[in-house]
Amino acid sequence: MSSLDLPEPPSTEASHLRRRSASAPRLASFTLALKTVTPILGGGPVARSPELPSVDIIRVPTVRGHLRFWWRALYGHAYVARGAVGAEELALRERQLWGGMGRARSAADDATARAWRSQVEVRVTAVQPAGADTGKIDLGAPPAYALWPARNGKDEADVPRWKPGLRFNLEVTAPEGDAMAQVRNAVRAWILFGGYGSRGRRGCGSVCLEPSAPDIAQWLPASADRASLRRLFGDVPLFAPELAEHPCDMPLLRGAHLLRGDANTRQRDGEKAWLAALGWLRDFRQGTQPTSSGSADLLGVARSPGEGKRAGRSNWPEADKIRRFARPSRQSRRAGNAYPEVHAPRPQHSATPAWPRAGFGLPIVFHFQQKQREGGDYQPKEPDDVQLQWERQVGNRWEPMDRLASPLIVKALPLADGRFEPIALWLERGTPSGGQVVMTQFKEADPRTRVPFARAFRAQDDQPLFKSLQRADNLRDAFFLWLKETRKAQEA
């Protein structure tokens, strides 16, 4: 697929809009009755609002933003191999279909900067809100692994969420032909792999069709296997890693890796399927128990067992490496090590910077336990005010970057028979060009800790205590190998 066959879109000039009915392509439309199966976090015009909206509960701009993302994930592969030229062409094609304003490449170039009216009309109707969840988020409960960003202080209410079960109709109109086919695929991908609001990559805001939909088999697969999913999307290349020789910064479905649960993990309850998929990631990052008698020696565990509600020590390398690099905390009573001797860095984790969990997205904020089990503070204190971020070199200086979204999606995928399968989808995406992972403390980057993304997974002189990190060359392969060998998931 070398280009997208889109009809010439109408311009925003008033003279053209007046004759739109005579010159514009024929339009087609469809309506889907949707409901949410997992909590909605965010999605409104104000981030972390203390109140849920009473009107405009499902916002059209938010839905359009999700659809544009999945349109790029489906069709961006046709342009990425052509570098900057391809990226500009893709951006233009996106504006032609979905609307937007470009930036001129030169004073004589007004085509790139032209404003395009969207050819896609999206309407949300018949919204039936579910109940509001205004309670405190229990960190010991399974949903907290996705919902923790909504937490506030102990004496402050957490950000409210919509409970599962919110219903609405999605009405979409677009030009007939290839444009409508692309729009339908974008909606289909959003339903299958995305969600409404924030934390969609951790399964929040997942939607599905009402089971009574007469054409449900056109939108949902019979199974979460690759063959069934490919049939839904026609000739769009999906889940073909062999085609992704040179991944770019843009997340794509072309070379994505997909794992799913087995037949025993299918659920009528979408929330249970979501918690199963979310639990895969939680156990890989924080699990303390081997899944079988023989897996402890082979795979290890992510965290040593704790006592009561107190977590044990992590077997990932980041905490030990932070202790090696960190300065004494501001509250420390003496200079020297930025850790108590009982938590001295273990020799298996060297002083060579490596930050494997950066592959799950950045920034990562670290909170070290400062209280001893028997009471009182550790002396010296543990590291304080530490994050992992990423930077890009601009000229002679390093420029801190805001955020890097996770390429991993864990969620409940809806099936045509009304059931759900837990899935783990790792989107095709390269690491940011020229980017490096870096540790910051007290909001200052430590240059000793910088490491290119390509070398951030494991230091050559490390012997990871979490043995799953020894058996792969990148985080995706380590996670998926762990899922398969623990028999939690299988190739789709």
C-alpha positions in Angstrom: 0.0 0.0 0.0 1.9 3.1 -1.2 -0.8 5.7 -0.6 -4.3 6.2 0.6 -7.0 6.7 -2.0 -8.9 9.6 -0.4 -11.4 11.8 -2.3 -10.5 15.4 -2.5 -11.7 17.0 0.7 -13.7 20.2 0.9 -11.9 23.3 1.9 -13.0 25.6 4.7 -13.5 28.5 2.3 -17.1 29.8 2.6 -17.5 29.8 -1.2 -16.7 26.1 -1.3 -18.9 25.2 1.6 -21.9 26.8 -0.1 -21.6 24.4 -3.1 -20.6 21.4 -1.0 -23.8 19.6 -1.5 -23.3 19.7 -5.3 -19.6 18.8 -5.5 -18.8 16.7 -2.4 -18.7 12.9 -2.6 -21.6 10.9 -1.5 -21.8 10.2 2.2 -22.4 7.1 4.1 -23.0 6.6 7.8 -23.3 4.0 10.6 -24.4 4.0 14.2 -23.1 1.7 16.9 -24.6 1.1 20.4 -21.7 0.9 22.7 -21.1 0.4 26.4 -18.1 0.6 28.7 -16.8 -2.6 30.4 -14.0 -1.1 32.5 -13.8 2.2 34.6 -13.4 5.5 32.7 -10.6 7.7 34.1 -10.4 11.2 32.6 -11.6 12.0 29.1 -13.0 15.4 30.1 -11.8 18.9 29.2 -10.0 19.4 32.6 -7.4 16.9 33.7 -7.9 15.5 37.2 -11.2 17.3 37.7 -12.7 16.8 41.2 -16.1 16.3 39.6 -17.5 14.1 36.9 -19.2 16.1 34.1 -23.0 16.3 34.1 -23.2 17.1 30.4 -21.0 16.1 27.5 -20.0 13.0 29.4 -18.6 11.3 26.3 -16.9 14.1 24.4 -16.7 14.1 20.6 -13.2 15.7 20.6 -11.9 12.9 22.8 -13.4 10.2 20.6 -12.0 11.9 17.5 -8.6 12.0 19.1 -8.7 8.3 19.8 -9.9 7.5 16.2 -7.1 9.6 14.7 -4.5 7.7 16.7 -5.9 4.3 15.5 -6.1 5.5 11.9 -2.4 6.4 12.1 -1.6 3.0 13.7 -3.4 1.2 10.9 -2.2 3.3 7.9 1.0 5.1 8.9 3.1 2.2 7.7 2.6 3.3 4.1 4.6 6.4 4.7 7.2 5.8 7.5 9.8 4.2 5.2 10.2 7.5 3.3 11.5 9.5 6.3 10.6 13.1 6.7 8.9 13.3 3.3 6.7 10.4 4.2 5.9 11.9 7.6 4.8 15.2 5.9 2.6 13.3 3.4 1.0 11.2 6.2 0.2 14.4 8.2 -1.4 15.9 5.1 -3.4 12.8 4.4 -4.6 12.8 8.0 -5.7 16.5 7.8 -7.5 15.8 4.6 -9.6 13.1 6.2 -9.9 14.2 9.8 -9.4 17.9 9.4 -6.8 20.3 10.8 -4.3 23.0 10.0 -0.8 22.4 8.8 2.4 24.5 8.8 4.0 25.8 5.7 7.4 24.4 4.8 8.3 27.7 3.0 6.8 31.1 2.3 5.6 29.9 -1.1 4.1 26.7 0.3 0.5 27.3 1.2 -0.8 23.7 0.4 0.9 22.3 3.5 -0.5 25.1 5.7 -4.0 24.9 4.3 -6.9 24.4 6.7 -8.9 21.3 5.9 -12.4 20.6 7.1 -12.9 17.2 8.5 -14.6 14.7 6.1 -15.6 12.6 9.2 -18.6 13.7 11.3 -18.8 12.1 14.7 -21.8 12.4 17.0 -22.4 10.9 20.4 -26.1 10.5 21.5 -28.3 8.6 23.9 -25.7 8.7 26.7 -26.8 6.7 29.8 -24.2 7.4 32.6 -23.1 4.6 34.9 -22.6 5.2 38.6 -19.8 7.5 39.8 -17.0 5.9 41.7 -15.9 8.6 44.2 -14.3 6.3 46.8 -10.7 6.0 47.7 -8.6 3.7 45.5 -7.4 0.7 47.5 -3.8 0.0 46.5 -4.3 -3.6 47.5 -7.2 -4.1 45.0 -6.4 -5.4 41.5 -7.9 -2.3 39.6 -5.5 0.0 41.4 -2.6 -1.1 39.2 -4.4 0.9 36.4 -6.2 3.5 38.4 -3.4 4.7 40.8 -2.9 8.0 38.9 -6.3 9.1 40.2 -5.1 8.9 43.8 -4.6 12.0 45.9 -3.4 12.5 49.4 -4.7 10.6 52.4 -7.0 13.5 53.5 -8.1 14.4 49.9 -10.7 12.8 47.8 -9.4 10.8 44.8 -10.2 11.8 41.3 -13.7 10.3 40.5 -14.2 7.6 37.9 -17.2 6.4 35.9 -18.1 2.8 36.8 -18.4 0.2 34.0 -21.8 0.1 32.2 -22.0 3.6 30.7 -23.9 3.4 27.4 -24.0 5.7 24.4 -24.6 5.7 20.6 -21.7 6.6 18.3 -22.9 8.0 14.9 -20.3 8.4 12.2 -20.6 9.9 8.7 -17.9 9.9 6.0 -17.5 9.8 2.2 -18.4 6.5 0.6 -15.6 4.2 -0.6 -12.0 4.1 0.7 -12.5 6.9 3.2 -15.4 5.2 4.9 -13.5 1.9 4.9 -10.6 3.6 6.7 -12.9 5.2 9.2 -14.7 2.0 9.9 -11.3 0.3 10.5 -10.3 3.1 12.9 -13.5 2.7 14.9 -13.0 -1.1 14.9 -9.4 -0.8 16.1 -10.5 1.6 18.9 -13.2 -0.8 20.1 -10.8 -3.8 20.0 -7.6 -2.3 21.2 -8.3 1.1 22.7 -10.6 2.8 25.2 -12.1 6.1 26.2 -10.2 8.6 28.3 -6.8 8.1 29.9 -5.0 4.9 30.9 -6.4 3.2 27.8 -3.2 1.2 27.5 -3.9 -0.3 30.9 -7.4 -1.2 29.8 -9.4 1.7 31.2 -12.4 3.0 29.3 -12.8 -0.2 27.2 -15.9 -0.3 25.1 -17.8 -3.0 23.3 -20.9 -3.3 21.2 -24.2 -4.2 22.7 -24.7 -8.0 22.2 -28.0 -7.4 20.4 -26.2 -5.5 17.5 -27.3 -7.2 14.2 -24.0 -6.7 12.5 -21.7 -7.5 15.5 -19.7 -10.1 13.5 -18.6 -7.2 11.2 -17.0 -5.4 14.1 -15.8 -8.1 16.5 -13.9 -11.3 15.9 -15.0 -14.8 17.0 -11.7 -15.2 18.7 -8.6 -13.0 19.6 -6.4 -15.0 17.2 -4.5 -13.1 14.5 -6.4 -14.8 11.6 -9.8 -13.7 12.9 -8.6 -10.2 13.5 -7.0 -9.9 10.1 -10.2 -10.9 8.4 -12.0 -7.9 10.0 -9.5 -5.4 8.7 -9.3 -6.6 5.1 -5.9 -6.0 3.4 -4.4 -3.9 6.2 -1.2 -5.6 7.4 -1.5 -6.5 11.0 0.7 -8.4 13.5 3.5 -9.1 11.0 6.8 -8.3 12.8 8.7 -9.5 9.8 7.5 -6.3 8.0 8.8 -4.0 10.7 12.5 -3.9 9.7 13.0 -0.3 10.7 10.5 0.8 13.4 9.8 4.5 13.7 8.6 6.7 16.5 5.0 6.2 15.5 3.1 3.3 17.1 1.8 0.9 14.4 -0.3 -2.2 14.2 1.6 -3.6 11.2 4.5 -5.1 13.2 2.7 -5.4 16.6 3.1 -8.5 18.7 -0.1 -10.0 20.2 -0.6 -12.5 22.9 -3.9 -13.7 24.3 -5.2 -15.9 27.1 -6.3 -19.4 26.5 -9.9 -20.6 26.2 -10.2 -20.9 29.9 -9.6 -17.2 30.4 -12.5 -16.1 28.3 -15.1 -14.3 30.4 -18.6 -13.0 30.1 -17.6 -10.3 32.5 -15.3 -7.8 30.6 -14.0 -6.4 33.9 -12.7 -9.8 35.0 -10.9 -10.3 31.6 -9.4 -6.9 32.0 -8.1 -7.7 35.5 -6.6 -10.9 34.2 -4.6 -9.0 31.6 -3.7 -6.3 34.0 -2.5 -9.0 36.5 -0.1 -10.3 33.9 1.8 -7.0 33.9 1.5 -6.5 37.6 3.0 -9.9 38.3 5.8 -9.4 35.8 6.8 -6.1 37.4 6.0 -6.9 41.1 5.1 -10.5 41.5 6.5 -12.4 44.5 5.4 -15.9 43.9 6.7 -18.4 41.2 3.8 -19.7 39.1 5.0 -23.3 39.4 7.4 -25.3 41.4 10.0 -25.3 38.6 9.7 -21.7 37.5 11.5 -20.0 40.4 15.0 -21.1 39.3 14.2 -20.6 35.6 12.4 -17.2 35.7 12.9 -15.9 39.2 10.5 -13.5 40.8 10.1 -9.7 40.3 10.1 -8.9 44.0 11.1 -10.7 47.2 8.2 -11.5 49.5 7.3 -8.8 52.0 5.9 -8.9 55.5 2.2 -8.0 56.0 1.3 -5.0 53.9 5.0 -4.0 53.5 6.4 -4.9 50.1 9.6 -6.8 49.7 12.7 -5.7 47.9 12.5 -5.5 44.1 14.7 -7.8 42.0 14.6 -5.4 39.1 17.9 -3.5 38.8 16.6 0.1 38.9 16.4 0.5 42.7 20.0 -0.7 43.2 21.3 1.5 40.4 19.5 4.5 41.8 21.2 3.9 45.2 24.6 3.8 43.5 24.0 7.1 41.7 21.8 9.1 44.1 23.0 12.0 46.2 22.1 11.9 50.0 18.5 13.0 50.4 17.8 16.6 51.5 16.6 15.4 54.9 19.7 13.2 55.5 21.6 14.1 58.6 25.0 13.2 57.2 26.8 13.1 53.9 27.8 9.8 52.3 25.7 7.0 50.9 22.1 7.8 49.8 20.9 4.5 51.3 20.9 2.6 54.6 23.5 -0.2 54.8 20.8 -2.8 55.1 19.7 -1.8 51.6 23.2 -1.5 50.0 23.2 -2.1 46.2 23.5 -5.8 45.5 26.6 -6.8 43.4 24.5 -8.4 40.7 23.4 -4.9 39.7 26.5 -3.0 38.6 27.2 0.7 38.5 26.7 0.7 34.7 23.4 2.6 34.0 20.5 0.4 32.7 16.9 1.1 33.1 14.8 -1.8 31.7 11.4 -0.6 32.8 11.8 2.5 30.7 10.5 0.3 27.9 7.1 0.4 29.6 6.9 4.2 29.2 8.3 7.3 30.9 8.5 9.1 33.3 8.8 6.6 36.2 8.6 8.1 39.7 10.3 6.1 42.4 9.2 6.2 46.0 11.6 4.5 48.5 10.4 3.3 51.9 11.9 5.6 54.4 10.6 3.9 57.6 12.2 0.9 59.2 10.0 -2.1 60.0 10.6 -1.7 63.7 9.9 2.1 63.6 11.8 5.2 63.0 13.5 6.5 59.8 16.4 4.8 58.0 19.7 6.5 58.6 21.1 7.3 56.1 17.8 7.8 54.3 16.9 6.1 51.1 17.0 8.2 47.8 14.4 10.9 47.5 12.8 12.8 44.7 14.0 10.4 41.9 12.6 9.9 38.5 13.5 8.2 35.2 12.9 10.5 32.3 14.2 10.8 28.8 16.2 13.5 27.0 17.1 14.4 23.5 20.3 16.2 22.5 19.7 19.5 20.8 22.9 21.1 19.7 25.3 21.0 22.7 22.6 20.6 25.4 20.3 17.9 26.5 16.6 18.8 26.4 14.2 17.1 28.8 11.2 15.5 27.1 7.8 15.4 28.6 6.5 11.9 28.2 6.9 8.6 26.4 3.8 6.5 26.2 4.0 2.8 26.7 3.9 0.6 23.6 2.2 -2.1 25.6 -1.6 -2.5 25.8 -3.2 -4.9 28.3 -7.0 -5.1 28.1 -10.1 -7.1 27.6 -10.8 -7.7 23.9 -14.5 -8.1 23.1 -15.7 -11.1 21.0 -18.7 -11.5 18.8 -20.3 -14.0 21.1 -20.4 -11.5 24.0 -17.4 -12.8 25.8 -14.0 -11.2 26.3 -10.4 -12.4 26.1 -7.5 -10.8 28.0 -4.8 -9.7 25.6 -1.3 -8.1 25.7 -0.6 -6.1 22.5 2.9 -4.6 22.0 2.7 -2.0 19.3 5.4 -1.7 16.6 7.4 1.4 17.6 11.0 2.3 17.6 12.8 4.2 20.3 13.0 8.0 20.0 15.7 9.1 17.6 18.7 10.5 19.6 16.9 9.9 22.8 18.5 8.7 26.1 17.1 7.5 29.4 18.4 9.5 32.4 17.9 9.5 36.1 16.8 12.8 37.7 17.0 13.8 41.3 15.7 17.0 42.8 14.7 17.8 39.2 18.2 17.7 37.9 19.5 15.1 35.4 22.5 13.1 36.4 24.8 12.8 33.3 26.4 9.7 34.7 23.1 7.9 34.3 22.4 8.6 30.7 22.1 5.6 28.4 20.7 5.2 24.9 17.4 3.4 24.7 19.0 0.6 22.7 21.3 -0.2 25.7 18.8 0.6 28.5 17.5 -2.9 28.9 20.5 -4.6 30.5 24.1 -3.7 31.3 26.7 -6.1 30.1 28.2 -6.5 33.5 24.8 -7.1 35.2 23.6 -10.5 36.5 19.9 -9.7 37.0 18.3 -11.1 40.1 15.0 -11.3 38.1 16.2 -14.1 35.8 13.6 -13.3 33.1 15.7 -10.3 32.3 18.7 -12.6 31.4 16.8 -14.6 28.8 15.9 -11.9 26.3 17.5 -8.9 24.6 14.7 -6.4 25.1 11.8 -5.8 27.4 9.1 -6.9 25.0 10.6 -10.3 24.4 11.3 -10.7 28.1 7.7 -10.0 29.0 6.2 -12.2 26.3 8.6 -15.1 27.0 7.6 -14.8 30.6 3.9 -14.9 29.7 4.3 -17.9 27.6 6.5 -19.9 29.9 4.3 -19.2 32.9 1.4 -20.3 30.8 -0.5 -17.1 31.4 -0.8 -16.3 27.7 -0.1 -17.7 24.2 0.6 -16.5 20.7 -2.6 -15.1 19.1 
